[in-house]
């Protein structure tokens, strides 16, 4: 498979439409890649689409997460991933790398120019007195992204993330009502899917699915309900954030320990050959 999947506008439209449709069938399992090699491995495993992870990309570039790297650097990785695989790619663009609706529109356009067909936009902020973006402003940001995608001519799949449970006490009963309010507002503004992060409780997930008029994305981690349980709850999309990247870091740590402590190479068993990996990216 070629590493350079340059697609026409018609092909990109079909990818976007296909990706949107994947939110309305069986549960969409969406692994998160941080470079072309990880994306290629997920594609070869048979996944229908691939997401990026901002934290994973940031770590690979030597930055902490949280828009510490530039939008241009993040988009470079998104473009490399989108060109390395044939399946739809959706980009984790954090809070959009800007403050205004106009900057959000530019981010959406650049994501599409890079070959991706979806993006995440979160409403969390680093402003401690106001940890969540003003809901009215967030709505305007989503509308601006939708309008930019329409002007570009590709139906960008917007996954609007709310950080209500990330930024507040999960025991606060008001959190559920706020998450529902934000989810429905973002959907009405033009989002295709609502991502409620940091929720593992089955009852809460079921209420979110029931009360938000949109496909729901949750992040799965150790201790989360299984894929089968999430499917039964009505979840449309499951992603994994930086967990696959961090699991890979753990593997590298075990390799380092074996080399340092035993001086052996058991980690080199059962891996793809040099020739095989080169073939993944043959032009």
C-alpha positions in Angstrom: 0.0 0.0 0.0 1.4 3.4 -0.9 2.3 5.9 1.8 0.9 8.7 -0.3 -2.9 8.4 -0.5 -3.5 11.7 -2.3 -7.3 11.8 -2.8 -9.5 13.9 -5.0 -12.2 16.1 -3.5 -14.8 13.5 -4.6 -12.9 10.8 -2.8 -12.5 12.9 0.3 -16.3 13.6 0.3 -17.0 9.9 0.1 -14.6 9.3 3.0 -16.3 11.9 5.1 -19.8 10.5 4.3 -18.6 7.0 5.1 -17.1 8.2 8.4 -20.3 9.9 9.4 -22.3 6.8 8.6 -20.1 4.7 10.8 -21.6 6.6 13.8 -25.1 5.3 13.0 -24.5 1.5 12.6 -22.8 -0.8 15.0 -20.5 0.8 17.6 -17.5 2.5 16.0 -14.2 1.4 17.6 -11.8 4.2 16.9 -8.2 3.6 17.8 -5.9 6.7 18.3 -2.7 6.9 16.4 0.2 9.3 17.0 2.3 8.8 13.8 2.1 7.0 10.5 3.5 3.8 11.8 0.9 3.4 14.5 -1.8 4.4 12.1 -0.6 1.8 9.6 -0.8 -0.9 12.2 -4.4 0.0 13.2 -5.3 0.0 9.5 -3.8 -3.4 9.0 -5.8 -4.7 11.9 -8.9 -3.9 10.0 -10.3 -0.8 11.7 -12.7 1.2 9.6 -11.3 4.6 10.6 -8.5 6.1 12.7 -8.3 9.0 15.1 -5.3 10.9 16.2 -4.3 11.7 19.8 -3.1 15.1 20.7 -1.3 13.9 23.8 0.4 11.1 21.8 1.5 13.4 19.1 2.7 16.0 21.6 4.7 13.4 23.5 6.4 12.2 20.3 7.4 15.7 19.5 8.7 16.4 23.0 5.9 18.6 24.3 3.3 18.2 27.1 -0.3 18.0 26.0 -2.5 21.0 25.9 -1.7 23.0 22.7 1.9 23.4 23.8 3.0 22.5 20.2 1.9 24.7 17.4 -1.1 24.1 15.2 1.2 23.8 12.2 3.2 21.0 13.9 0.0 19.1 14.9 -1.4 19.5 11.3 1.8 18.1 9.8 1.3 14.9 11.8 -2.4 14.7 10.9 -1.5 15.1 7.2 1.2 12.4 7.4 -1.2 10.0 9.0 -4.0 10.8 6.6 -1.7 10.2 3.6 -0.3 6.9 5.1 -3.7 5.1 5.3 -6.7 4.6 3.0 -9.3 4.7 5.8 -10.9 8.0 7.1 -8.9 9.9 9.6 -10.2 12.3 12.3 -7.9 14.8 14.0 -7.7 15.6 17.7 -7.4 19.4 17.4 -7.8 20.0 21.2 -9.5 23.4 21.7 -9.0 24.4 18.1 -5.6 26.2 18.5 -7.3 29.6 18.9 -9.8 31.7 20.7 -12.2 33.0 18.1 -14.8 31.4 15.8 -12.6 32.8 12.9 -9.6 30.8 14.2 -11.8 27.7 14.5 -12.9 28.1 10.9 -9.2 28.2 9.8 -8.4 25.1 11.8 -11.3 23.2 10.2 -10.2 24.3 6.7 -6.6 23.2 7.4 -7.6 19.9 8.8 -9.5 19.2 5.5 -6.6 20.4 3.4 -4.5 17.9 5.3 -6.7 15.1 4.1 -8.5 14.3 7.3 -12.3 14.2 7.3 -13.1 14.8 11.0 -11.9 16.6 14.0 -12.4 16.9 17.8 -13.1 20.2 19.4 -13.1 20.4 23.2 -14.7 23.0 25.5 -12.2 22.8 28.4 -9.9 25.7 29.1 -6.7 26.3 31.1 -8.4 29.3 32.8 -9.0 28.0 36.4 -11.8 30.4 37.3 -13.6 29.4 34.1 -12.6 25.8 33.3 -15.2 25.4 30.6 -15.6 27.7 27.6 -18.7 29.9 27.6 -21.4 27.8 26.0 -22.6 30.5 23.6 -19.0 31.1 22.4 -18.4 27.4 22.0 -21.6 27.2 19.9 -20.3 29.9 17.6 -17.0 28.1 17.2 -18.8 24.9 16.1 -21.0 26.9 13.7 -17.8 28.5 12.2 -16.2 25.1 11.7 -19.4 23.8 10.0 -19.6 26.8 7.7 -15.9 26.5 6.8 -16.4 22.8 5.9 -19.4 23.7 3.8 -17.3 26.3 2.0 -14.5 23.8 1.5 -17.0 21.3 0.1 -16.4 18.3 2.3 -18.8 17.3 5.1 -16.4 17.5 8.0 -17.4 15.2 10.9 -17.2 17.3 14.0 -16.9 15.5 17.3 -17.7 18.2 20.0 -16.1 17.2 23.3 -17.4 18.5 26.6 -15.0 18.4 29.6 -17.7 18.8 32.2 -16.7 15.6 34.0 -13.0 16.3 33.4 -13.2 19.7 35.1 -15.8 19.1 37.9 -16.5 16.7 40.7 -18.1 13.6 39.2 -20.3 13.3 42.2 -21.9 16.7 41.5 -25.4 16.0 40.3 -25.3 19.2 38.3 -22.6 17.8 36.1 -25.0 15.5 34.3 -27.5 18.3 33.5 -24.6 20.5 32.3 -23.2 17.8 30.1 -26.6 17.2 28.5 -27.2 20.9 28.0 -23.8 21.4 26.3 -24.2 18.3 24.2 -27.5 19.3 22.8 -26.4 22.8 22.2 -23.3 21.6 20.3 -25.4 19.2 18.3 -27.8 22.0 17.3 -24.8 24.1 16.3 -23.7 21.5 13.8 -21.7 18.8 15.6 -22.1 15.3 14.4 -21.1 13.5 17.6 -20.9 14.5 21.2 -17.8 13.3 23.2 -18.3 13.3 27.0 -14.9 12.5 28.4 -14.1 11.0 31.8 -17.3 9.1 32.2 -17.2 5.4 33.2 -20.4 5.0 35.2 -22.9 2.9 33.2 -26.0 4.7 34.6 -24.5 8.1 33.7 -23.5 6.9 30.2 -27.1 5.5 29.6 -28.6 8.9 30.7 -26.3 10.8 28.3 -27.2 8.5 25.4 -30.9 8.9 26.2 -30.9 12.7 26.8 -28.5 14.0 24.1 -29.9 13.9 20.6 -26.7 12.8 18.9 -24.3 9.9 18.7 -22.3 9.7 21.9 -18.5 9.1 22.1 -16.8 7.9 25.2 -13.2 7.3 26.0 -12.5 3.7 27.2 -9.6 3.0 29.6 -8.8 0.3 32.2 -11.9 0.0 34.4 -14.3 1.3 31.7 -17.3 -0.8 30.6 -16.3 -3.3 27.9 -17.0 -2.6 24.2 -20.0 -5.0 24.4 -21.4 -3.2 27.5 -20.9 0.2 25.8 -22.7 -1.0 22.7 -25.6 -2.2 24.8 -25.8 1.2 26.5 -26.2 2.8 23.1 -22.8 4.4 22.8 -22.0 5.1 19.1 -18.3 5.7 19.2 -15.4 4.5 21.5 -12.0 6.1 21.4 -8.9 5.6 23.5 -6.9 8.9 23.6 -3.2 8.5 24.4 -3.6 5.1 26.0 -2.3 3.1 23.1 0.7 5.4 22.9 1.4 5.1 26.6 1.0 1.4 26.4 3.7 1.5 23.7 5.9 3.6 26.0 5.5 0.9 28.6 6.7 -1.7 26.1 9.7 0.4 25.3 10.4 0.6 29.0 10.3 -3.2 29.2 12.7 -3.4 26.3 15.0 -1.0 28.0 14.9 -3.0 31.2 15.7 -6.2 29.4 18.7 -4.7 27.6 20.0 -3.0 30.8 19.4 -5.8 33.2 19.6 -9.1 31.3 21.4 -8.2 28.1 19.0 -10.3 26.1 16.7 -9.7 23.1 13.5 -11.6 23.7 11.6 -8.5 22.6 12.8 -9.0 19.1 10.7 -12.2 18.6 7.6 -12.1 16.5 8.0 -8.6 15.2 7.5 -7.4 11.6 10.6 -7.7 9.5 12.5 -4.7 8.3 11.4 -5.5 4.7 7.8 -5.9 5.7 7.7 -2.5 7.5 9.5 -0.8 4.6 6.8 -2.3 2.3 4.0 -0.7 4.3 5.3 2.7 3.2 6.6 1.9 -0.3 5.9 4.7 -2.7 
